[in-house]
Amino acid sequence: MAFEAAKQYLDSIGLGDRVKEFDVSSATVELAAQAVGCEPAHIAKTLSFLAGNEGMLIVAAGDAKVDNHKYKETFHTKAKMMTPDQAVELVGHAVGGVCPFGIKPGIKVYLDESLRRFDIVYPACGSANSAVRLSIPELESASKSSGWVDVCKGWN
């Protein structure tokens, strides 16, 4: 169901033709890069966090890691990842296919600065065997981003 929701949303904004489904898993950055045929850094991984009782997503480059200090400075709370069950319940996508498309209402999406160095990135599309090719402006618009943040390390 999550793939269909994400695909339907992308179809509704004219980007559905970019979605690719694979015969192999794309559930991790490395697997997604192999399936897409790109460097791991170009995979736009979507990380799901709890901020109090609310969920939030951060989309970051595949080679970036969340910096707990930067996260706390930005969001004024400790970084707490959602459990797999919470991701399904709050976001609407299972871990391995979490993306910022076709998500449940009330989930804020932020884009990490680690993505800005690329013209094209590949986020998942709601399943553990999908991706969508997007430019950074397309990702920004399609994700209905709440803004850019700098909460990652290890990429620059």
MDAnalysis code that builds the backbone (N, CA, C; Angstrom):
import MDAnalysis as mda
import numpy as np

u = mda.Universe.empty(468, n_residues=156, atom_resindex=np.repeat(np.arange(156), 3), trajectory=True)
u.add_TopologyAttr("name", ["N", "CA", "C"] * 156)
u.add_TopologyAttr("resid", np.arange(1, 157))
u.add_TopologyAttr("resname", ["MET", "ALA", "PHE", "GLU", "ALA", "ALA", "LYS", "GLN", "TYR", "LEU", "ASP", "SER", "ILE", "GLY", "LEU", "GLY", "ASP", "ARG", "VAL", "LYS", "GLU", "PHE", "ASP", "VAL", "SER", "SER", "ALA", "THR", "VAL", "GLU", "LEU", "ALA", "ALA", "GLN", "ALA", "VAL", "GLY", "CYS", "GLU", "PRO", "ALA", "HIS", "ILE", "ALA", "LYS", "THR", "LEU", "SER", "PHE", "LEU", "ALA", "GLY", "ASN", "GLU", "GLY", "MET", "LEU", "ILE", "VAL", "ALA", "ALA", "GLY", "ASP", "ALA", "LYS", "VAL", "ASP", "ASN", "HIS", "LYS", "TYR", "LYS", "GLU", "THR", "PHE", "HIS", "THR", "LYS", "ALA", "LYS", "MET", "MET", "THR", "PRO", "ASP", "GLN", "ALA", "VAL", "GLU", "LEU", "VAL", "GLY", "HIS", "ALA", "VAL", "GLY", "GLY", "VAL", "CYS", "PRO", "PHE", "GLY", "ILE", "LYS", "PRO", "GLY", "ILE", "LYS", "VAL", "TYR", "LEU", "ASP", "GLU", "SER", "LEU", "ARG", "ARG", "PHE", "ASP", "ILE", "VAL", "TYR", "PRO", "ALA", "CYS", "GLY", "SER", "ALA", "ASN", "SER", "ALA", "VAL", "ARG", "LEU", "SER", "ILE", "PRO", "GLU", "LEU", "GLU", "SER", "ALA", "SER", "LYS", "SER", "SER", "GLY", "TRP", "VAL", "ASP", "VAL", "CYS", "LYS", "GLY", "TRP", "ASN"])
u.atoms.positions = np.array([
    [0.811, -1.203, 0.000],
    [0.000, 0.000, 0.000],
    [0.857, 1.271, 0.000],
    [1.988, 1.259, 0.708],
    [2.822, 2.454, 0.800],
    [3.388, 2.832, -0.565],
    [3.816, 1.830, -1.343],
    [4.328, 2.121, -2.683],
    [3.242, 2.793, -3.509],
    [2.031, 2.248, -3.463],
    [0.930, 2.804, -4.246],
    [0.636, 4.248, -3.839],
    [0.667, 4.525, -2.538],
    [0.413, 5.882, -2.051],
    [1.486, 6.850, -2.550],
    [2.744, 6.439, -2.459],
    [3.842, 7.294, -2.918],
    [3.777, 7.498, -4.432],
    [3.537, 6.420, -5.160],
    [3.461, 6.497, -6.629],
    [2.286, 7.367, -7.060],
    [1.140, 7.178, -6.427],
    [-0.043, 7.972, -6.769],
    [0.229, 9.455, -6.522],
    [0.879, 9.765, -5.405],
    [1.222, 11.152, -5.114],
    [2.163, 11.708, -6.188],
    [3.199, 10.954, -6.532],
    [4.143, 11.418, -7.554],
    [3.458, 11.536, -8.912],
    [2.539, 10.628, -9.232],
    [1.747, 10.747, -10.463],
    [0.968, 12.060, -10.474],
    [0.392, 12.409, -9.322],
    [-0.462, 13.602, -9.237],
    [0.301, 14.899, -9.461],
    [1.622, 14.867, -9.271],
    [2.420, 16.084, -9.491],
    [3.326, 15.944, -10.724],
    [3.044, 14.944, -11.552],
    [3.746, 14.801, -12.821],
    [5.115, 14.156, -12.762],
    [5.420, 13.453, -11.669],
    [6.741, 12.829, -11.533],
    [6.678, 11.312, -11.462],
    [5.506, 10.750, -11.590],
    [5.329, 9.308, -11.457],
    [6.069, 8.492, -12.506],
    [6.321, 9.084, -13.670],
    [7.036, 8.352, -14.719],
    [8.508, 8.135, -14.379],
    [8.996, 8.763, -13.326],
    [10.394, 8.613, -12.896],
    [10.593, 7.441, -11.941],
    [9.509, 6.887, -11.434],
    [9.578, 5.817, -10.433],
    [10.057, 4.532, -11.078],
    [10.988, 3.872, -10.414],
    [11.504, 2.574, -10.860],
    [11.254, 1.542, -9.769],
    [10.773, 0.376, -10.178],
    [10.657, -0.763, -9.273],
    [11.712, -1.777, -9.694],
    [12.337, -2.404, -8.717],
    [13.426, -3.333, -8.977],
    [13.042, -4.751, -8.601],
    [13.718, -5.713, -9.228],
    [13.544, -7.123, -8.866],
    [14.392, -7.492, -7.657],
    [15.215, -6.559, -7.222],
    [16.096, -6.774, -6.073],
    [15.781, -5.727, -5.007],
    [16.239, -5.963, -3.787],
    [16.013, -5.035, -2.690],
    [16.808, -3.744, -2.890],
    [16.184, -2.653, -2.514],
    [16.873, -1.361, -2.460],
    [16.689, -0.759, -1.061],
    [16.598, -1.639, -0.070],
    [16.265, -1.242, 1.298],
    [17.389, -0.536, 2.043],
    [18.631, -0.679, 1.593],
    [19.746, 0.031, 2.217],
    [20.377, 0.940, 1.174],
    [21.182, 1.871, 1.631],
    [21.861, 2.773, 0.701],
    [22.677, 1.980, -0.315],
    [23.432, 1.002, 0.160],
    [24.296, 0.223, -0.733],
    [23.475, -0.558, -1.764],
    [22.408, -1.212, -1.308],
    [21.557, -1.969, -2.227],
    [20.848, -1.051, -3.215],
    [20.396, 0.090, -2.738],
    [19.725, 1.053, -3.619],
    [20.694, 1.566, -4.689],
    [21.919, 1.859, -4.294],
    [22.913, 2.345, -5.254],
    [23.190, 1.295, -6.322],
    [23.282, 0.026, -5.917],
    [23.487, -1.053, -6.886],
    [22.294, -1.168, -7.832],
    [21.082, -1.111, -7.293],
    [19.873, -1.239, -8.106],
    [19.734, -0.080, -9.089],
    [20.010, 1.138, -8.618],
    [19.877, 2.333, -9.453],
    [21.040, 2.445, -10.439],
    [22.237, 2.043, -9.979],
    [23.433, 2.206, -10.804],
    [24.095, 3.549, -10.578],
    [24.188, 3.958, -9.310],
    [24.812, 5.240, -8.971],
    [25.713, 5.054, -7.755],
    [26.416, 6.104, -7.404],
    [27.225, 6.102, -6.193],
    [26.286, 6.158, -4.982],
    [26.654, 5.502, -3.867],
    [25.801, 5.530, -2.677],
    [25.435, 6.935, -2.199],
    [26.334, 7.893, -2.345],
    [26.054, 9.253, -1.883],
    [24.824, 9.856, -2.563],
    [24.515, 9.428, -3.787],
    [23.376, 9.975, -4.542],
    [22.032, 9.397, -4.111],
    [22.048, 8.405, -3.241],
    [20.795, 7.882, -2.697],
    [20.325, 8.855, -1.621],
    [19.108, 9.342, -1.750],
    [18.540, 10.267, -0.766],
    [17.788, 9.438, 0.267],
    [18.493, 9.120, 1.350],
    [17.870, 8.278, 2.380],
    [16.967, 9.130, 3.255],
    [15.844, 8.543, 3.634],
    [14.876, 9.239, 4.469],
    [14.884, 8.603, 5.847],
    [15.247, 9.401, 6.833],
    [15.368, 8.946, 8.214],
    [14.161, 9.441, 9.003],
    [13.569, 8.549, 9.791],
    [12.362, 8.903, 10.531],
    [12.669, 9.073, 12.019],
    [12.269, 10.226, 12.549],
    [12.551, 10.579, 13.938],
    [11.276, 10.923, 14.684],
    [11.347, 10.790, 16.006],
    [10.300, 11.267, 16.899],
    [10.785, 12.555, 17.542],
    [9.951, 13.558, 17.492],
    [10.218, 14.818, 18.183],
    [9.051, 15.002, 19.143],
    [9.243, 14.591, 20.370],
    [8.124, 14.525, 21.315],
    [7.218, 13.391, 20.879],
    [5.958, 13.692, 20.651],
    [5.002, 12.687, 20.179],
    [4.766, 12.768, 18.678],
    [5.495, 13.643, 18.004],
    [5.287, 13.847, 16.577],
    [6.421, 13.237, 15.766],
    [6.076, 12.800, 14.584],
    [7.070, 12.247, 13.679],
    [7.613, 13.302, 12.741],
    [8.836, 13.089, 12.300],
    [9.459, 13.978, 11.333],
    [10.434, 13.170, 10.487],
    [10.609, 13.595, 9.259],
    [11.528, 12.933, 8.340],
    [12.661, 13.874, 7.976],
    [13.849, 13.313, 7.881],
    [15.003, 14.055, 7.372],
    [15.539, 13.272, 6.191],
    [15.604, 13.931, 5.035],
    [16.144, 13.322, 3.838],
    [17.589, 13.791, 3.712],
    [18.513, 12.835, 3.630],
    [19.945, 13.142, 3.616],
    [20.642, 12.327, 2.541],
    [21.831, 12.756, 2.175],
    [22.642, 12.009, 1.209],
    [23.034, 10.660, 1.793],
    [23.219, 9.696, 0.910],
    [23.517, 8.333, 1.324],
    [24.792, 8.171, 2.114],
    [25.731, 9.087, 1.961],
    [27.002, 8.981, 2.687],
    [27.030, 9.818, 3.958],
    [25.912, 10.443, 4.307],
    [25.846, 11.296, 5.492],
    [25.325, 10.514, 6.699],
    [25.776, 10.908, 7.857],
    [25.307, 10.326, 9.113],
    [24.808, 11.454, 10.001],
    [23.754, 11.189, 10.751],
    [23.219, 12.216, 11.642],
    [24.239, 12.519, 12.736],
    [24.475, 13.787, 12.927],
    [25.349, 14.287, 13.987],
    [24.436, 14.668, 15.150],
    [24.513, 13.918, 16.242],
    [23.604, 14.138, 17.362],
    [23.670, 15.559, 17.921],
    [24.862, 16.135, 17.965],
    [25.017, 17.500, 18.480],
    [24.301, 18.501, 17.561],
    [24.536, 18.393, 16.249],
    [23.877, 19.291, 15.297],
    [22.356, 19.120, 15.338],
    [21.901, 17.877, 15.464],
    [20.469, 17.601, 15.534],
    [19.856, 18.317, 16.735],
    [20.501, 18.156, 17.902],
    [19.975, 18.772, 19.126],
    [20.004, 20.294, 19.033],
    [21.059, 20.845, 18.434],
    [21.145, 22.298, 18.246],
    [20.005, 22.804, 17.358],
    [19.659, 22.020, 16.344],
    [18.632, 22.432, 15.383],
    [17.221, 22.238, 15.919],
    [16.950, 21.083, 16.500],
    [15.582, 20.735, 16.898],
    [15.327, 20.822, 18.405],
    [16.361, 21.149, 19.188],
    [16.234, 21.353, 20.635],
    [15.708, 20.110, 21.361],
    [16.074, 18.956, 20.830],
    [15.730, 17.688, 21.462],
    [16.732, 16.642, 20.993],
    [16.842, 15.576, 21.749],
    [17.747, 14.491, 21.394],
    [17.196, 13.740, 20.177],
    [18.084, 13.309, 19.296],
    [17.685, 12.533, 18.120],
    [17.189, 11.164, 18.558],
    [15.937, 10.878, 18.258],
    [15.355, 9.578, 18.603],
    [14.684, 9.011, 17.355],
    [15.280, 7.954, 16.819],
    [14.727, 7.339, 15.614],
    [13.445, 6.584, 15.961],
    [12.536, 6.544, 15.005],
    [11.312, 5.757, 15.177],
    [11.648, 4.281, 15.110],
    [10.855, 3.489, 15.795],
    [10.949, 2.034, 15.638],
    [10.299, 1.680, 14.298],
    [10.556, 0.488, 13.768],
    [9.879, 0.096, 12.527],
    [8.352, 0.185, 12.620],
    [7.785, -0.210, 13.752],
    [6.325, -0.124, 13.920],
    [5.847, 1.325, 13.921],
    [6.594, 2.198, 14.577],
    [6.230, 3.614, 14.604],
    [6.296, 4.237, 13.213],
    [7.282, 3.834, 12.411],
    [7.399, 4.369, 11.050],
    [6.152, 4.037, 10.243],
    [5.699, 2.812, 10.333],
    [4.484, 2.413, 9.608],
    [3.282, 3.181, 10.148],
    [3.149, 3.228, 11.457],
    [1.985, 3.864, 12.078],
    [1.936, 5.368, 11.841],
    [3.058, 6.057, 12.049],
    [3.071, 7.521, 11.994],
    [3.309, 8.080, 10.595],
    [4.196, 7.429, 9.820],
    [4.565, 7.936, 8.500],
    [3.734, 7.280, 7.398],
    [3.510, 5.976, 7.551],
    [2.769, 5.246, 6.532],
    [3.645, 4.398, 5.638],
    [4.949, 4.387, 5.895],
    [5.898, 3.590, 5.113],
    [6.740, 2.734, 6.055],
    [7.090, 1.547, 5.593],
    [7.939, 0.650, 6.372],
    [9.412, 1.012, 6.191],
    [10.206, 0.743, 7.221],
    [11.643, 0.950, 7.150],
    [12.185, 0.188, 5.943],
    [13.053, 0.840, 5.184],
    [13.573, 0.275, 3.940],
    [12.911, 0.907, 2.739],
    [11.736, 1.499, 2.948],
    [11.020, 2.174, 1.876],
    [10.493, 3.530, 2.290],
    [10.922, 4.006, 3.467],
    [10.451, 5.312, 3.944],
    [10.897, 6.386, 2.962],
    [9.954, 7.229, 2.603],
    [10.224, 8.337, 1.691],
    [9.308, 9.491, 2.063],
    [9.535, 10.676, 1.523],
    [8.694, 11.822, 1.876],
    [7.453, 11.984, 0.986],
    [7.067, 10.945, 0.265],
    [5.947, 11.039, -0.676],
    [4.804, 10.137, -0.220],
    [3.581, 10.649, -0.289],
    [2.434, 9.842, 0.096],
    [2.421, 9.509, 1.573],
    [2.908, 10.434, 2.386],
    [2.997, 10.195, 3.825],
    [1.734, 10.674, 4.530],
    [1.600, 10.267, 5.775],
    [0.438, 10.659, 6.568],
    [0.511, 12.150, 6.914],
    [-0.648, 12.780, 7.073],
    [-0.672, 14.214, 7.421],
    [0.047, 14.487, 8.746],
    [0.642, 15.678, 8.830],
    [1.274, 16.108, 10.075],
    [2.745, 15.764, 10.192],
    [3.277, 15.005, 9.241],
    [4.704, 14.648, 9.283],
    [5.498, 15.745, 8.570],
    [6.384, 16.397, 9.296],
    [7.236, 17.416, 8.679],
    [8.423, 16.750, 8.011],
    [8.830, 17.312, 6.889],
    [9.962, 16.799, 6.125],
    [11.018, 17.899, 6.039],
    [12.251, 17.518, 6.353],
    [13.383, 18.429, 6.231],
    [14.405, 17.811, 5.290],
    [15.094, 18.656, 4.541],
    [16.156, 18.204, 3.647],
    [17.491, 18.623, 4.242],
    [18.426, 17.681, 4.302],
    [19.732, 17.980, 4.871],
    [20.651, 18.596, 3.816],
    [21.505, 19.498, 4.267],
    [22.455, 20.192, 3.396],
    [23.347, 19.234, 2.598],
    [23.520, 18.013, 3.080],
    [24.375, 17.039, 2.385],
    [23.884, 16.747, 0.973],
    [22.617, 17.024, 0.692],
    [22.048, 16.774, -0.641],
    [22.375, 17.869, -1.649],
    [22.633, 19.068, -1.191],
    [22.778, 20.228, -2.096],
    [23.918, 20.096, -3.097],
    [24.873, 19.230, -2.859],
    [26.022, 19.112, -3.770],
    [25.691, 18.323, -5.025],
    [24.493, 17.755, -5.112],
    [24.109, 16.924, -6.254],
    [23.039, 17.597, -7.100],
    [23.070, 17.288, -8.395],
    [21.996, 17.726, -9.293],
    [20.832, 16.756, -9.229],
    [21.149, 15.454, -9.150],
    [20.147, 14.382, -9.169],
    [20.356, 13.470, -7.969],
    [19.251, 13.074, -7.329],
    [19.287, 12.119, -6.228],
    [18.171, 11.097, -6.423],
    [18.243, 10.016, -5.644],
    [17.308, 8.902, -5.777],
    [16.730, 8.506, -4.423],
    [15.610, 9.097, -4.025],
    [14.944, 8.622, -2.822],
    [14.125, 7.369, -3.111],
    [13.757, 6.651, -2.059],
    [12.864, 5.503, -2.193],
    [11.479, 6.001, -2.583],
    [10.626, 5.038, -2.899],
    [9.250, 5.379, -3.285],
    [8.262, 4.492, -2.532],
    [8.429, 4.385, -1.222],
    [7.449, 3.698, -0.404],
    [7.615, 2.199, -0.266],
    [8.622, 1.616, -0.908],
    [8.850, 0.176, -0.780],
    [10.344, -0.102, -0.734],
    [10.691, -1.320, -0.374],
    [12.095, -1.718, -0.250],
    [12.677, -2.172, -1.580],
    [11.993, -1.863, -2.687],
    [12.535, -2.185, -4.014],
    [12.125, -1.128, -5.035],
    [12.226, 0.138, -4.629],
    [11.849, 1.228, -5.535],
    [12.719, 2.451, -5.309],
    [12.721, 3.333, -6.305],
    [13.408, 4.621, -6.217],
    [12.799, 5.544, -7.252],
    [13.054, 6.831, -7.083],
    [12.592, 7.821, -8.050],
    [13.728, 8.806, -8.297],
    [13.966, 9.125, -9.573],
    [15.041, 10.036, -9.966],
    [14.507, 11.469, -9.934],
    [15.117, 12.306, -9.077],
    [14.654, 13.678, -8.924],
    [15.817, 14.656, -8.876],
    [15.598, 15.844, -9.432],
    [16.544, 16.930, -9.217],
    [16.306, 17.460, -7.800],
    [17.230, 18.240, -7.302],
    [17.077, 18.798, -5.952],
    [15.851, 19.723, -5.886],
    [15.633, 20.606, -6.860],
    [14.403, 21.411, -6.803],
    [13.123, 20.552, -6.854],
    [13.140, 19.460, -7.617],
    [11.986, 18.562, -7.657],
    [11.776, 17.883, -6.311],
    [12.864, 17.444, -5.679],
    [12.763, 16.825, -4.355],
    [12.216, 17.826, -3.345],
    [12.724, 19.036, -3.400],
    [12.282, 20.078, -2.475],
    [10.772, 20.317, -2.612],
    [10.307, 20.419, -3.821],
    [8.887, 20.654, -4.079],
    [8.037, 19.424, -3.768],
    [8.440, 18.264, -4.280],
    [7.654, 17.035, -4.125],
    [7.540, 16.598, -2.668],
    [8.567, 16.886, -1.875],
    [8.552, 16.475, -0.470],
    [7.774, 17.445, 0.409],
    [7.379, 18.565, -0.171],
    [6.728, 19.631, 0.608],
    [7.583, 19.973, 1.822],
    [8.863, 20.105, 1.559],
    [9.858, 20.328, 2.599],
    [9.519, 21.517, 3.494],
    [9.764, 21.327, 4.783],
    [9.628, 22.414, 5.753],
    [10.893, 23.256, 5.799],
    [11.917, 22.857, 5.042],
    [13.139, 23.638, 4.968],
    [14.388, 22.781, 4.966],
    [15.505, 23.470, 4.821],
    [16.818, 22.838, 4.812],
    [17.413, 22.892, 6.209],
    [18.074, 21.807, 6.593],
    [18.762, 21.730, 7.879],
    [20.181, 21.210, 7.654],
    [21.039, 21.451, 8.627],
    [22.403, 20.941, 8.588],
    [22.600, 20.097, 9.835],
    [22.198, 18.817, 9.748],
    [22.248, 17.939, 10.922],
    [23.086, 16.669, 10.674],
    [23.836, 16.653, 9.578],
    [24.618, 15.456, 9.262],
    [26.109, 15.740, 9.229],
    [26.873, 14.655, 9.297],
    [28.323, 14.729, 9.250],
    [28.835, 13.626, 8.324],
    [30.126, 13.663, 8.045],
    [30.781, 12.581, 7.325],
    [30.688, 12.657, 5.817],
    [30.081, 13.682, 5.295],
    [29.887, 13.764, 3.849],
    [30.762, 14.813, 3.189],
    [31.307, 15.750, 3.964],
    [32.093, 16.824, 3.328],
    [33.538, 16.763, 3.723],
])
